[in-house]
């Protein structure tokens, strides 16, 4: 059951109002878009990666919100949710916040779709709430013992005073953003970087020093190699139906490494690959991603 919150029926996600829930003192921002009978519709909780927000899923949600109640959350430090220094915002801590959010919304059964770092939070959520999470869809997400290109360098570089300010200035230069060491590796077609992706996710970081600072806090917290590697011990505890939905050209989280990770799960994992796509496959190939979601959840 969904509590008395505003649900925009069949409305495009971008037009659905941003709502906020006070969870342990953190104002957690979310949107809900669903069918005309939201109380009886199955629910999907979408968890985004870095440095995105829930808007990243609009092309997919706009194709399925006639059938599913879709909830997107802006994870702490990104989108409309500010960073909070006194709350546990590790992936485990964020999953606890989401358990409380779904409880506050009175939603007891839901599927989870997590991309990039959202997939890490989603795995902890599935482990923490096994009686609530019915299906898990993981898309181009962290892999234990896998070190994505450039990220170790950024992790070390951000410890040097002034480096984050330089990075922010570099984000304003399209040719630099399109290089592999920045965001050139997130899309198969780099023209995507100059579309709504730029206005939705890059320009807010350029226009607000607080948003950029919050995003850096988020990056430093999520990009923790020990926590990522420790998930190898969590995976055998995940026995729910799981789909790996992978952009097959991704070099951040290579398909070959994802195949190895599948064997560590406690249940048989399905694999669906999407050609000509990389890290943010749901933005680049929303039609194919939508079809895989519908097929998986129909089983």
C-alpha positions in Angstrom: 0.0 0.0 0.0 1.2 3.5 -0.7 0.6 6.2 1.9 -1.0 9.6 1.3 1.6 11.0 -1.0 1.1 12.7 -4.3 1.3 10.3 -7.3 1.2 11.7 -10.8 -0.7 9.2 -12.9 0.8 8.5 -16.3 2.6 11.8 -16.1 6.2 12.0 -17.6 8.7 11.6 -14.8 10.2 15.1 -15.4 6.8 16.6 -14.7 6.1 14.6 -11.5 6.7 16.8 -8.5 9.8 16.4 -6.3 8.7 15.2 -2.9 10.8 15.0 0.2 10.7 12.6 3.2 12.5 13.3 6.5 14.5 10.1 7.1 16.7 10.3 10.2 17.1 14.1 9.6 17.9 13.7 6.0 15.5 15.3 3.5 15.4 12.5 0.9 14.1 13.7 -2.5 12.0 11.4 -4.7 9.5 11.3 -7.5 6.6 8.9 -8.0 5.0 8.2 -11.4 2.4 5.5 -11.8 -0.7 4.2 -13.5 -4.3 5.2 -12.8 -4.6 2.5 -10.1 -1.3 3.0 -8.3 -2.4 1.0 -5.2 -2.7 -2.2 -7.1 0.3 -1.7 -9.5 3.6 -3.4 -8.9 6.3 -1.0 -7.7 9.8 -0.5 -9.1 12.4 1.5 -7.1 15.0 3.0 -9.3 18.5 3.9 -7.9 20.8 6.0 -9.9 24.6 6.2 -10.1 27.2 9.0 -9.8 26.9 11.9 -10.6 23.3 11.6 -11.7 19.8 11.8 -10.1 16.6 10.0 -10.5 15.9 11.9 -13.7 18.4 9.6 -15.4 15.6 7.0 -15.7 12.9 9.2 -17.3 13.2 7.6 -20.8 12.6 4.1 -19.3 9.9 5.1 -16.8 7.9 7.1 -19.3 7.5 3.8 -21.2 6.3 1.7 -18.2 4.5 4.1 -15.9 1.2 3.0 -17.3 1.9 -0.5 -15.8 4.2 0.1 -12.9 4.4 2.6 -10.0 7.9 3.9 -10.5 9.8 5.6 -7.7 13.1 7.4 -8.3 15.2 8.6 -5.4 17.9 11.2 -5.5 20.6 9.5 -3.4 22.5 11.6 -0.8 24.7 14.3 -2.2 23.2 14.2 -5.7 20.1 15.7 -7.3 17.8 17.4 -4.8 19.1 15.5 -1.8 21.9 17.2 0.1 24.8 15.5 1.8 24.5 15.0 5.5 27.8 14.6 7.4 26.3 13.2 10.6 24.4 10.2 9.1 25.9 6.9 7.9 25.8 7.4 4.1 27.9 4.4 3.2 26.1 2.1 0.7 24.9 0.1 3.7 23.7 3.2 5.5 21.9 4.5 2.3 20.1 1.1 2.0 18.8 1.6 5.6 17.5 5.0 4.6 15.6 3.4 1.7 14.1 0.7 3.9 12.7 3.5 6.1 11.5 5.5 3.1 9.6 2.6 1.6 8.2 1.9 5.1 7.1 5.5 5.4 5.4 5.2 2.0 3.8 1.9 3.2 5.2 -0.1 0.3 5.9 -3.6 1.4 6.7 -5.3 -1.9 8.9 -3.8 -4.7 11.5 -4.6 -7.4 14.8 -2.7 -7.4 16.7 -1.4 -10.4 20.2 -0.1 -9.7 22.8 1.3 -12.1 26.4 2.1 -11.3 26.8 3.0 -7.6 23.0 2.7 -7.3 23.4 -1.0 -8.0 25.7 -1.3 -5.0 23.1 0.4 -2.7 20.5 -1.8 -4.3 22.3 -5.0 -3.4 22.6 -3.9 0.2 18.9 -3.0 0.2 18.0 -6.5 -1.1 20.1 -8.1 1.6 18.6 -5.9 4.3 15.0 -6.3 3.2 14.7 -9.8 1.7 11.0 -10.1 2.5 10.2 -6.8 0.7 12.5 -6.8 -2.4 11.0 -9.2 -4.9 13.4 -8.7 -7.9 16.8 -7.2 -8.4 18.0 -5.7 -11.7 21.7 -4.7 -11.7 23.0 -2.6 -14.6 26.7 -1.8 -15.1 27.6 -1.6 -11.4 30.5 -2.1 -9.1 32.3 -5.4 -9.2 34.4 -6.7 -6.3 38.2 -6.6 -7.0 37.6 -4.7 -10.2 39.2 -1.2 -10.4 37.6 1.0 -13.1 39.9 3.1 -15.3 40.9 6.5 -13.8 38.9 6.1 -10.6 41.9 5.2 -8.4 43.7 8.2 -9.7 40.7 10.5 -8.9 40.4 8.9 -5.4 44.0 9.9 -4.6 43.9 13.2 -6.4 40.9 14.5 -4.5 43.0 14.3 -1.3 45.2 17.2 -2.7 43.9 20.6 -1.8 42.5 22.5 -4.8 42.2 19.5 -7.1 38.4 19.4 -6.8 38.1 23.1 -7.8 40.2 22.4 -10.8 38.0 19.4 -11.7 34.9 21.6 -11.5 36.4 24.1 -14.0 37.3 21.3 -16.3 33.7 20.0 -16.3 32.8 23.2 -18.1 34.9 22.3 -21.1 33.1 19.9 -23.5 36.2 18.5 -25.1 37.7 17.6 -21.7 34.4 16.1 -20.5 34.4 13.9 -23.6 37.8 12.4 -22.8 38.1 8.9 -21.3 39.6 10.3 -18.1 36.4 12.3 -17.5 32.9 11.2 -18.8 33.9 10.0 -22.3 33.5 6.4 -21.2 29.9 6.5 -20.0 28.3 6.5 -23.5 28.9 4.6 -26.6 27.8 7.7 -28.6 29.6 10.7 -27.1 27.0 13.0 -28.6 24.9 12.0 -25.6 27.1 14.1 -23.4 25.8 17.3 -25.1 22.2 16.4 -24.9 19.9 16.6 -21.8 22.6 14.8 -19.9 24.6 18.0 -19.8 21.8 20.2 -18.6 20.4 17.7 -16.1 23.6 16.4 -14.5 26.7 18.5 -15.4 25.4 22.1 -15.4 23.9 21.8 -11.8 27.4 21.0 -10.6 28.8 24.0 -12.4 26.1 26.4 -11.2 26.3 25.5 -7.5 29.5 25.1 -5.4 27.4 23.3 -2.7 26.1 20.8 -5.2 29.6 20.1 -6.5 30.9 19.7 -2.9 28.0 17.4 -2.0 28.8 15.3 -5.2 32.4 15.0 -4.2 31.4 13.8 -0.7 29.2 11.2 -2.4 32.0 10.1 -4.7 34.5 9.7 -1.8 32.0 7.7 0.2 30.9 5.4 -2.6 34.3 4.8 -4.1 35.7 2.7 -1.2 37.6 -0.3 -2.4 37.2 -2.3 0.7 33.4 -1.9 0.8 33.2 -2.8 -2.8 35.4 -5.9 -2.4 33.4 -6.9 0.7 30.3 -7.3 -1.5 31.8 -10.5 -2.7 30.8 -12.0 0.7 27.3 -10.4 0.4 26.4 -11.8 -3.0 25.9 -15.5 -1.9 23.2 -14.2 0.5 21.2 -12.7 -2.4 18.8 -15.5 -3.4 16.1 -13.4 -5.1 15.4 -13.4 -8.8 18.2 -11.3 -10.3 18.9 -9.9 -13.8 22.2 -8.4 -14.9 21.3 -5.9 -17.6 24.6 -4.8 -19.1 25.8 -2.3 -21.7 28.2 -4.7 -23.4 30.7 -2.0 -24.5 31.3 -0.7 -21.0 34.9 -0.5 -19.9 34.1 0.9 -16.5 32.5 -2.4 -15.4 33.4 -4.8 -18.2 31.0 -7.5 -19.2 33.6 -10.2 -18.7 34.0 -9.2 -15.1 30.3 -9.1 -14.6 30.0 -12.7 -15.9 32.4 -13.8 -13.2 30.5 -11.9 -10.5 27.2 -13.7 -11.5 28.6 -17.0 -10.2 28.9 -15.6 -6.7 25.2 -14.9 -6.3 23.0 -17.2 -4.2 20.5 -17.8 -7.0 20.8 -18.3 -10.7 21.3 -14.9 -12.4 20.0 -14.0 -15.8 22.1 -12.0 -18.1 20.9 -9.6 -20.8 23.3 -7.5 -22.8 22.6 -4.4 -24.8 24.8 -3.7 -27.9 26.3 -0.3 -28.6 26.0 1.0 -25.1 28.2 1.6 -22.1 27.8 2.6 -18.4 24.5 4.5 -18.6 22.8 2.0 -20.8 19.3 3.0 -19.7 19.8 6.5 -21.1 21.5 5.4 -24.3 19.2 2.4 -25.2 16.0 3.0 -23.2 13.8 0.9 -25.6 15.9 -2.2 -25.2 16.3 -1.7 -21.5 12.5 -1.4 -21.1 11.9 -4.6 -23.0 14.3 -6.5 -20.8 12.7 -5.1 -17.6 9.2 -6.0 -18.8 10.3 -9.5 -19.8 12.1 -10.2 -16.5 9.4 -8.9 -14.2 6.7 -10.9 -16.1 8.3 -14.2 -15.1 
